[in-house]
Amino acid sequence: MRRLDKAALEAEQREQRRLAKRKPFSLTRTDLPTAVSLRLLIISEGVNTEVSYFRQFEQPTIRLKAVGTGFNTLSLVRRAEQIRAEEAAKGRHYDQVWCVFDRDDFPAQDFNEAVRLAEQLFGPGWVAYSNQAFEYWLLLHFLDHQGGAMHRRQYDARLNECLQPFGVRYDGQDSKLIDSDFFDLLLSIDPKTDKPRIRQAIERAERLYKQYDHSSPATEESSTTVFRLVEVILGERVR
């Protein structure tokens, strides 16, 4: 493999960072009026990664409340039902309620039942699960990993391999936060394909999703339905 000296490596990294900022994917939904047109309540298992990610999507036309609970699978869905009721009691009503959780090492029966219960309570398709973890969705912005096992312990290292040329890092062992630099990179144009990375991630996740019959999401590794929630936020999926 070609080795670069320090000066050449720094020059290459500067160019990668420049390209990462080129033609950012716009979140502005020009087809919508300026008034709030979508209110989303997103209840996630994680209290850092998912919350810090989804909150950065809020726009003038979108009111988005992301709540990290620390609960998982069935307990998360039941907690989401409670939170919806608590919000309604305060006069806060939402167009959609989404549950966001991971397969991890939880029993397959619990994971599958959580998917079923979330769709029963909140609406068909209104669950953003990942098998094995949410970081798989982030990886799809950079890698076209179409199925096949990749243990979640590998996600952090693979992510940081992709982020390193841009001077961005994801601390998956401590803060687990997605900062603004990381988020902006997810929206940037991939110079190799000249397409927005978020668009690539959606296409890759959807293509993979269509390979399975969804009779047992717990066995559909690797896969994620986070793309469906992102499409709703971007105004690309019928509500």
N, C-alpha and C positions, 0 to 999 in steps of 0.2 A: 504494500500500500504506500502511496506517495506520502512522504513526510514533509511538513512545512517548517521553515525556521520561524522564530518568534515574530519577526516583522511581517512575514507573509501571512502567518496565522491571524495576527491582529487585523491586517488589511482585509482578509477574507471575512472575518467576523463583523467588521464595520460594514462591509457590503451586504452581508446577510441581514444585519439590523436595518440598513437602509431599505432593502427590498421588503422587509417585514412590514414597514410602515407605508408602503406604496398602495395607493388606491384602496383604503380601508373599506370594508363592507359596511354599508350604511344601515343603521337600525331604523332610520326614519321611514315611517309608513305614509307615503305621500297620498295613498288612495283613501286615507281616513280623514274625517274632520278633526279639528283641533280639540274638541271636547273628549273627555275620557270615554272610550268605547269598549274597554275590556278591563275587567277586574278579576285578577287571579289570586287564589290562595294556594300556596305551594307548601306542603308539609313534608319535610325530609327527615330521613334517618340521621344523616350527618348534621352537625351543628356548625361546621366551618366551611368545608369545600362547597357543598351545594348552595348554602345560603349566600356565601360571598360571590358565587357565580351568578345565580339568578337575579340577585338584587341589582346587578349592573345592567340588566336589560330594561329597567324601568324607563319609560319615556312619557312625554306629556299626554299621550293617548292611552297609556297603560298604567293602571294601579296594580302593583304586584306586592303581595305580602308573602315573604319567605320565612318560614319558621323551622328551625332545627330542633329536634326533640330528643335525640339520643335513643329513641325507641326503634324497634326493628320489626319487619314483616307484619304479622297480625297485630301486635301491640301498637305499631305505628298507625295502621289503618284505623284502629279503634280510637286512638288518640286524635287522629285527624277528624273523625266524626265529632269528638268532643269540642275540638277547637272551632270547627264550623259552627256548632251550636252556641259556643261562647261569643263568637264574633257576631252572630245573628242577634243575640240578646243585647248587644251593644249597638245594634242598628247597622252593622256592617255586613253587606251581602255581596256575594261574588258570583260571577258568571260561570266559573269553573273552579273546582277544588281538585288538586292533583297530589298524589302520594309519590314520593321519590325514595326508593330504597334499593338495597343491594341483596344479591344472593349470598355472598360471603360463604360461610360454612354452616348456615342455618339449615335445619331439616328441609328436605325438598317439599314435603307435604305442607309445612308452614308457609314456605315461599309461594307455592302455587295457590294456596288458599288465600293468601294476602292479595295476590293479583286478582283473583275471582271476587273477593269481598270488596276491594276498592272499586272495581268496575260496577258492582252491584249498587254500592252506596252513592257513587259520584258520577258515574256515566261510563258507557263502553269506551274503552281506549284511554280513559283518563288516569293512567298510571304510568309512571316513568321508572321502570325497573332496569337494573343492570346486572348482568351475569358475567363476571363476578362482582365488579364494583364500578362506581361512578367514573373513576379515572379511565375506564375503558372508553367511555364517550369522549373524553379529552384526547386520548391517544388517536382516535379516528380522525382528528383534525390533521394529523401528520402521517399516520401509517394506515395502510389499507389491510388491516388484519381481519381477513374474512373467515371467521370460524376457527375452530381448533382451540384447544385449551391453552391459556396463558394465565398462570397463577397471578393473583392480584399482588403478590409480593414483588413481582417483576415490573409492575406498572410504573412505580416511581422512577426506577432506573431508566426504563425505556423513555418515559416522558422527558426526563432531564437530558438524555442523549439528544432528543429532538430540540429541546429549548436552549441548550448550551450555546449554539452558534449565534443566538440572538441576545445573549446576555441576560436571559430570564431563567429563573429557577423555581421549581415547585417543591415545597418542603412537605412531603407526604408523611413524614414521621413525627412532625411537631405541630406547626401552626395549621397545616393543611388548607391554607387560605389561597384563593385565586386573586392576586392583586390586579391592579389596573393594567400593568404591563403585560401580564399573562393573558388577561381577557382581550386586550387590544390585539395581541398576536393571534388569538383564536379567530378574530374577525378579519385578519389581514389576508392579502392575496398570496397564494403560494406561487412563487416565481417559476416553479417547475411546470405548473399546469395553467397558470394565469387565471385561476379560479379562487374565489374566497374559500378559505379553509373551512369555515362553518358550513358552506354549501357542500364541500367534499365530505365532511363528516356526516351530514344528513343523508347524502346519497349512499355512502358506504354502509351506514347503519340500516337504512331501509332495504338495501339489497340483501344484506345479511338476514334481516328480519324475515324476508320473504322465503328464505330457504327452509324455515321451520313451519310446523303445523300448529304450534302453540298449545298443544294438549298438555304439555308439561314444561313451562318456561324454566323451571329449575334445572332441566337437562339441556337447555339450549345455550351452550357455552361455545364461544363467546357471543354475547348479544346485548343489545340495549334498546329501549324504547324512548330514551330521553329525546331523541330526534322529534318525536311527535309533539312533545311539549314545546320545544324550541320552534317548531313550525307554527304552532298556535301563537306564540309570542311575536313571531315575525309576520303574522297575518297570512301565512301560506297554507293553513289547514282550516277547513270548514269547522266552525264551532257548533 
